[in-house]
Amino acid sequence: MSQDIFVVIEHLRGQVAEVSYAMLAGARQLSKADNGEVVAVLLGHNAQGLAHDLAADRVIYVDHPALAEFTSDAYQIVLAGLIQEHSPRAVLFGHSSIGMDLASSLSAKLGIPVVNSCRTFTEDGKFVSQICGGKIMVEGALPAPAALATMIPGGYKTEQGQSAQTPPLTPASAAGLDNLRVAVKQYIEPDTSDVDISKETMLVSIGRGIQNKDNIELANELAQALGCALSASRPVVDQGWLPTTRLVGKSGKHVKPKIYLALGISGAPEHVEGMGESETIVAVNTDPNAPIFNIAKYGTTIDMFDLLPVLIDKVKQAK
Ligand SMILES: Cc1cc2nc3c(=O)[nH]c(=O)nc-3n(C[C@H](O)[C@H](O)[C@H](O)COP(=O)(O)OP(=O)(O)OC[C@H]3O[C@@H](n4cnc5c(N)ncnc54)[C@H](O)[C@@H]3O)c2cc1C
């Protein structure tokens, strides 16, 4: 059994997912409890270049054509082998569809407990996890002697998991990848005909609090007055009131505008995953206990339908 903390690096189309950097920062905290090393585990094909800015003590790199795109099948085989060989103290995964798939299946396969939705870790080996749609924070000791954990972004800045120096890379072999049940046939690119909300410097974002499709016009008027785009939380997109290209969060776009104005959005972890790194978050929500206020720099509990007409007028006057 080692005291090392493994971080399974998520990447897509040649880019490391931001949650991977948050995991490296979290792993650094956790590693202080038992003086272990932070070990990035990178699986891919011709993907070693992705290791260049990982803030890890070392990288275990497994190269194989079957690892070029994520499949649960291939990743599980390789990771189970590595965990059995090295016995790390903990293995961190993103709280993403990829990470949740791997953590739960590896937990069942290897008999190692899994802790979900961790936001931060402490230097004395505790996790802080965000549950019940972000309304409750739980702190606890990470199960011993080994644990798996999924991490949501927002607890650490991306830069905390980045390094100017490439960490040493150790290649590891990929056994057992000959008779896989799953293969990736095609990658379907998202629709790019609409505005790209991930490139906007300011966003007016609406949630379920907008109540119905007709009310969207009011938020749109504010966005137009401010000269920015309209984005949304999942219920708005699920109702078909805005296209999926405007969705912010785990199943939508990750945005990092200078100003993110959240109107009637509660701040569930799946939403915060996509906007938690915005420079200034302004929240309008009638519920003073809404989790969005935990990350907002400015906030008000005024009813948005009282606020919006006044705000639109003020912005137009200011122009
Ligand atoms: C696997 C998975 C993936 C998901 N992916 C995403 C994702 O990518 N993006 C995403 O957003 N969600 C995602 N979700 C859903 C997420 O869990 C939440 O359900 C969702 O974010 C809630 O949206 P909301 O904040 O708009 O609605 P609610 O949680 O219902 O919040 C509405 C808020 O509006 C406030 N409000 C109501 N009326 C007013 C008013 N008049 N003025 C001001 N405030 C008002 C309320 O107080 C409330 O806080 C995902 C869930 C799962 C399980």
The ligand as an ORCA input file, in Angstrom:
! r2SCAN-3c Opt
* xyz 0 1
  C     -26.203     14.136    -14.813
  C     -26.788     15.519    -14.664
  C     -26.329     16.517    -15.485
  C     -26.841     17.811    -15.342
  N     -26.335     18.799    -16.133
  C     -26.755     20.069    -15.929
  C     -26.180     21.147    -16.679
  O     -25.325     20.977    -17.555
  N     -26.611     22.406    -16.407
  C     -27.566     22.683    -15.453
  O     -27.894     23.856    -15.264
  N     -28.116     21.671    -14.764
  C     -27.755     20.386    -14.971
  N     -28.337     19.390    -14.258
  C     -29.532     19.710    -13.434
  C     -29.164     20.300    -12.070
  O     -29.011     19.255    -11.133
  C     -30.292     21.213    -11.556
  O     -31.493     20.496    -11.521
  C     -30.479     22.475    -12.409
  O     -29.251     23.141    -12.585
  C     -31.463     23.405    -11.706
  O     -31.719     24.497    -12.546
  P     -32.243     25.859    -11.954
  O     -31.265     26.403    -10.969
  O     -32.624     26.722    -13.108
  O     -33.614     25.424    -11.244
  P     -33.993     25.322     -9.711
  O     -33.021     24.503     -8.964
  O     -35.425     24.913     -9.670
  O     -33.843     26.830     -9.191
  C     -34.679     27.869     -9.579
  C     -34.333     29.052     -8.672
  O     -35.059     30.191     -9.083
  C     -35.370     30.951     -7.916
  N     -36.520     31.797     -8.269
  C     -37.798     31.410     -8.518
  N     -38.548     32.462     -8.857
  C     -37.724     33.554     -8.823
  C     -37.924     34.941     -9.085
  N     -39.113     35.404     -9.475
  N     -36.874     35.767     -8.949
  C     -35.653     35.316     -8.572
  N     -35.410     34.001     -8.304
  C     -36.441     33.134     -8.436
  C     -35.666     29.907     -6.856
  O     -35.483     30.441     -5.547
  C     -34.673     28.809     -7.196
  O     -33.478     28.906     -6.422
  C     -27.853     18.085    -14.377
  C     -28.309     17.062    -13.555
  C     -27.790     15.788    -13.695
  C     -28.278     14.724    -12.774
*
